[in-house]
Amino acid sequence: MQRKYPHLAEPLAVGRALLKNRMVSAPLGATDITADGSPGPRTSGFYELRAKGGAAAVTASELTVHPATDGSQMLHLSLKNPGQLAAFTFLADAINRHGALASVELSHSGQYAGTYMVDKKSKGELHQWGPSDWTRPDGMPVKALAVEQLQDIVKAYAEAASLAKRAGFRMVMVHAGHTWLLNQFLSPFFNHRKDRYGGSLENRARLAVEVLQAVREAVGPGFPIECRISGSEFFEGGYDLDDGVRIAQIFQDYCDILHVSAGSYQYGFSITHPSQFRPHGCNVFLAEEIKRHLRIPVATVGGLSDPDQMEEIVASGKADIVVMGRGLLADPYIPRKVLAGHGDDVNKCLRCFVCMAERPATQTRRCAINPLIGREIEGTEIEPAPVKRKVLVVGGGIAGLVAACTAAKRGHQVTLAEKGGALGGILLAEQALPFKREMYELTQTYARRAARLGVEVLLDTEVDAAWAEGRDFDAAILALGSAALGSPLKLTDSSTTPTAAHVHDLEDYYLHGGELADEVIVLGAGLSGVECAIGLAEQGKTVHLVGADPELCPDANIRQRPILLDKLSELKIDAQVGLFGQSYDGQTLRASEAGDPAAWHEFKGGDVVLAVGRKARADAAKALLEIAPLTRMVGDCLRPANVTTAVYEAYHAALDL
Ligand SMILES: Cc1cc2nc3c(=O)[nH]c(=O)nc-3n(C[C@H](O)[C@H](O)[C@H](O)COP(=O)(O)O)c2cc1C
């Protein structure tokens, strides 16, 4: 058999275990965790889906080894807590039974632990534990760990590893990256110790080496140990790639896989979790360089989900293993699709950070484009429908596409009617922004899937009661989307072309383009306005971003928003808030202050792009409620929301048919 991605499919021996292919699920923190640190059933379900999808190993995380000095990471494994070993055993089973190696990440957060969970009694004297005494930039005092405490921590790693093995885990990962404790010791920025744990790189590496040695002793020879490091810390005063190579060389004597991540959670989040503004695989070069100096397998991670790119990474020897975090949330079945050669059927991660932002918001996980994430135990399979129905889906945007494909998978006979000339809806417009390409691609992936599933697609088809009459649909899913709100600007003509020709609806501009002036005003500073301003500035335009809300992109999630704000300042975009655009004459936009309508501000620009919001096509959808016995409105036509909501509602509406 000729495989399309032969290198990704090739097994790899690690210690005495075998990775069945080269695609591994990155450590992704769990959310369903009991008060004593045990994984709950939703956590098992969360990791199990990645194992079902064909990953060679699935790493549960993070397991804190030493609660006395740690606390921010939530899993913990100790025989002192009744039932805890059993809970971990169920978790390991859930991964192992699908042929993936169950692995667990052992960690200590050091000076970035949640102190409030550590020392509940002495809230008056809150501090955290790290390599050296100092005060964090946020004012939190950090105390240096004493050598006896370090020895206790090393012992705790070994105990956790031993218990993990007993629970059925077939691999362990020691986390020495991302500015957690072992990384804090490695880092010349944080580690100013004068004892044998500070100073030279060998000394700074000592704690991690002792941990790796103790873990080896606990799990025995041949049991695979993966060590995760940041190949470079990527901040001033931290260690660089040359040091990363030396650290890896030291560690390779004590582990079976060197896992090369990047940067620092605290000082470079968008490097550690490459944002949409970074190229896919932007951290691969770290693994590639480190691999040149090692004799053990090297793993790479960061912004990976494209099978062609991952195949090239392994084929060219840049890394032996590709690790996916968000990619396998967006599409847990990437490994199986790769093995089957269906690379074009992958739902690629949008890198929108919904996954990370959801935990602080609701204590759950979500993925914008995968409705199952965080809810796996409610069912991950699409079962055949007991009664096959004739289903109409109205609207070919992302909600309509998800509904149509899901209904077709259930065996229903599905017709998808789209009034425009192409499938994709509002997300078609995203192809204009290079950093949102995956959003557009998602629609095209679903369009191909719909064709494969036998969905009858009718383009240029406006559905109304008369059209539906006689077609005898049993059910209809109404996914009519939203429309642009009109312009709030009073236009006056002062230039040679009418001013209206210089005022563009965002979506229209993205879809139909046209050259804009060198100086442009984006009116509306929500997420879509901010993204538009970034896109225009990246084309070299001078951009004024004018928003009515008191802050920029309040609708961006808490992980994505700081990255967008950084980008605005990096591109020197003039961003103003609390202003209502009132008039435009082809050259100058006048805006009044929210709190003082008599206070006026003027912005120069030869064109205005409107990003002032959208309205639901609710009336049009309501007019179709009688076209079939069962009808359901989903997505933006209920109220303008986001991809996460559209996908979730559409998927479940199709399951309910
Ligand atoms: C939701 C989420 C949770 C994460 N939790 C952990 C964790 O517990 N431990 C860890 O080492 N890395 C964690 N990471 C980082 C990932 O393992 C990975 O290094 C990072 O997301 C970059 O890979 P990606 O671009 O494939 O997502 C997490 C990432 C995400 C998105």
The ligand as a Gaussian input file, in Angstrom:
#p B3LYP/6-31G(d) Opt

LIG

0 1
 C       -6.119000      24.640000      26.005000
 C       -4.650000      24.442000      26.201000
 C       -4.163000      23.911000      27.382000
 C       -2.785000      23.701000      27.557000
 N       -2.328000      23.116000      28.690000
 C       -1.025000      22.794000      28.787000
 C       -0.536000      22.080000      29.908000
 O       -1.286000      21.736000      30.813000
 N        0.795000      21.779000      29.936000
 C        1.652000      22.138000      28.942000
 O        2.847000      21.807000      28.998000
 N        1.213000      22.823000      27.870000
 C       -0.082000      23.149000      27.765000
 N       -0.535000      23.799000      26.659000
 C        0.415000      24.121000      25.572000
 C        0.375000      23.023000      24.493000
 O        0.834000      21.807000      24.980000
 C        1.197000      23.429000      23.258000
 O        2.541000      23.488000      23.609000
 C        0.783000      24.756000      22.669000
 O       -0.624000      24.872000      22.620000
 C        1.339000      24.938000      21.262000
 O        0.903000      23.910000      20.442000
 P       -0.327000      24.067000      19.412000
 O       -0.026000      25.251000      18.570000
 O       -0.339000      22.781000      18.654000
 O       -1.554000      24.274000      20.232000
 C       -1.891000      24.056000      26.514000
 C       -2.392000      24.609000      25.347000
 C       -3.748000      24.805000      25.180000
 C       -4.249000      25.368000      23.870000

